[in-house]
Amino acid sequence: MQHTITPIATVHSPYKQKFGVARQPGLVPAAEVCIELEPAFSADSVRGLENFDYVWISFIFHDVLNEGWSPLVRPPRLGGKQKMGVFATRSPHRPNHLGLSLLKLERIETARPVRLYCSGADLLDGTPVVDIKPYIPFVEAKPDAAGGFAAAKPNELSVSWLPGCGAEHLTQAERDLIGQSIAQDPRPAYQDIPERVYAMDISAYGVKFQINGNNAVVLAVEKRGAE
């Protein structure tokens, strides 16, 4: 018997392109998304969810649907050189292109369309959501479990802002979002070119930065679409 999965919601995210998206949920606390449910879902569908701090979001890696999948992938945490089985990773290049993120539930708007606001997100703008479930700590929290090659949180970059780069026009929330995202080092694992200028579209801004060693410098922050 065949089953069809139909999206129940769409993600509105500050991440407008794949480059720069946090590689795991929770690494960028300032990354807030709005998960907008389809009009068919009323407030009844989320009744009681406000009593939970975190939610599991099942989604589709929609931007890689045409890229296929491989039984072996190169996790960034291993420097992009060592191969692991796809089912031992969180790679988006999976047979069914399904993803799973644990996000902090900040608030819910119950007027149609119902909207969930979550932080610590690692979701691209426009991501289709196929399911939402509450996180239940007593059965799902396993702090002593082995974490394989991803047992420890990755080291973060130190981020500084070039004077006059445009950061003075940012709100603190925007500055936190950009800084925390760059601190995760969005470069491909194999790439270390200090003179290279990287460009990232995030929220309403185009951001340019360089990375040398463990230090990142924001060179320019410009409003997207500005002349």
Buried (B, 14 or more C-beta within 10 A) or exposed (E): EEEEEEBBBBBBBBBBEEBBBBBBBBBBBBBBBBBBBBEEBBEEBBEEBEEEEBBBBBBBBBBBEEEEBBEEBBBBBBEBEEBBEBEBBBBBBBEEBBBEBBBBBBEBBBEEBBBBBBBBBBBBBEBBBBBBBBBEEEEEEEEEEEEEEBEEEBEBBEBEBBEEBBBEEBEEEBBBBBBBBBBBBBBEBEEEEEEEEBEBBBBEBBBBBBBEEEEBBBBBBBEEEEE
